[in-house]
Amino acid sequence: SYCMRGINNVRRSLLFLVFLLTSLFSLHAAEQVTLLTEDTPPVNYLDKTGKPAGIAVELVQEMARRVGDPGKIKVVPWARGYKDVLENPNTALFSTAYSPERDGLFKWVGPLLSKEVVLYKKRGSAIKITSLEEAKKVRRIGVYKDDSKERLLKGLGFKNLDSSSDD
């Protein structure tokens, strides 16, 4: 059940962060581009056979195919993929939420879809939250490490965040 429906109806567009795309693929045609994503169904995930799948995976593979790159995709934890794309040339990370903080760091392609940011509570919990100020007073809020929602809440002054590398 929902603890609060939409953080002030904040909508974030889930965008492809492709630190390369067609221009980087073609600039480095002789070099293999490392393509990274995370396991977040249904956009990108590992299928029953352990292969990357999902609409974002299919789109990136098609872009790679069109420029003659094998488009080998590795599924990694979000924080590692984000760190790798910031530190390593010829690396792409998809898909990710756009934020003004990230705007100048990458070449963006998208949007692919819109996603509403929400807080959840454990079924049966007596917690009632109707504002962000009330949410700041709960004991802990679980967040995905280095994710845009964690950064958003930190930017809003939340001190009760419990970060995890497992979404």
Solvent accessible surface area in square Angstrom, and as a share of the most:
residue,aa,sasa,rsa
1,S,79,0.51
2,Y,109,0.41
3,C,18,0.11
4,M,19,0.09
5,R,140,0.51
6,G,3,0.03
7,I,1,0.01
8,N,112,0.57
9,N,112,0.57
10,V,36,0.21
11,R,155,0.57
12,R,63,0.23
13,S,40,0.26
14,L,23,0.12
15,L,17,0.09
16,F,8,0.03
17,L,0,0.00
18,V,1,0.00
19,F,64,0.27
20,L,0,0.00
21,L,16,0.08
22,T,78,0.45
23,S,52,0.33
24,L,19,0.10
25,F,4,0.02
26,S,67,0.43
27,L,131,0.65
28,H,51,0.23
29,A,78,0.60
30,A,110,0.85
31,E,86,0.39
32,Q,103,0.46
33,V,1,0.00
34,T,52,0.30
35,L,1,0.00
36,L,3,0.01
37,T,1,0.00
38,E,14,0.06
39,D,76,0.40
40,T,35,0.20
41,P,92,0.58
42,P,106,0.66
43,V,11,0.07
44,N,0,0.00
45,Y,65,0.25
46,L,79,0.39
47,D,53,0.27
48,K,210,0.89
49,T,107,0.62
50,G,46,0.44
51,K,131,0.56
52,P,34,0.21
53,A,20,0.16
54,G,7,0.07
55,I,91,0.46
56,A,0,0.00
57,V,1,0.00
58,E,110,0.49
59,L,73,0.36
60,V,0,0.00
61,Q,76,0.34
62,E,57,0.26
63,M,42,0.19
64,A,1,0.01
65,R,153,0.56
66,R,178,0.65
67,V,48,0.28
68,G,69,0.66
69,D,19,0.10
70,P,105,0.66
71,G,4,0.04
72,K,133,0.56
73,I,13,0.07
74,K,103,0.44
75,V,41,0.23
76,V,14,0.08
77,P,57,0.36
78,W,5,0.02
79,A,23,0.18
80,R,129,0.47
81,G,0,0.00
82,Y,13,0.05
83,K,113,0.48
84,D,36,0.18
85,V,1,0.01
86,L,85,0.42
87,E,105,0.47
88,N,67,0.34
89,P,108,0.68
90,N,22,0.11
91,T,5,0.03
92,A,0,0.00
93,L,1,0.00
94,F,1,0.00
95,S,5,0.03
96,T,4,0.03
97,A,11,0.09
98,Y,73,0.28
99,S,16,0.11
100,P,105,0.66
101,E,105,0.47
102,R,1,0.01
103,D,68,0.35
104,G,77,0.74
105,L,81,0.41
106,F,16,0.07
107,K,115,0.49
108,W,56,0.20
109,V,54,0.31
110,G,48,0.46
111,P,93,0.59
112,L,45,0.23
113,L,65,0.33
114,S,68,0.44
115,K,96,0.41
116,E,50,0.22
117,V,7,0.04
118,V,29,0.17
119,L,17,0.08
120,Y,149,0.57
121,K,44,0.18
122,K,169,0.71
123,R,207,0.76
124,G,78,0.75
125,S,33,0.21
126,A,95,0.74
127,I,77,0.39
128,K,164,0.70
129,I,14,0.07
130,T,114,0.66
131,S,42,0.27
132,L,24,0.12
133,E,104,0.47
134,E,67,0.30
135,A,0,0.00
136,K,62,0.26
137,K,163,0.69
138,V,29,0.17
139,R,195,0.71
140,R,144,0.53
141,I,17,0.09
142,G,64,0.61
143,V,18,0.10
144,Y,27,0.10
145,K,88,0.37
146,D,40,0.21
147,D,16,0.08
148,S,11,0.07
149,K,55,0.23
150,E,5,0.02
151,R,74,0.27
152,L,33,0.16
153,L,3,0.02
154,K,117,0.50
155,G,69,0.66
156,L,70,0.35
157,G,34,0.33
158,F,7,0.03
159,K,186,0.79
160,N,20,0.10
161,L,35,0.17
162,D,62,0.32
163,S,53,0.34
164,S,50,0.32
165,S,71,0.46
166,D,117,0.61
167,D,118,0.61
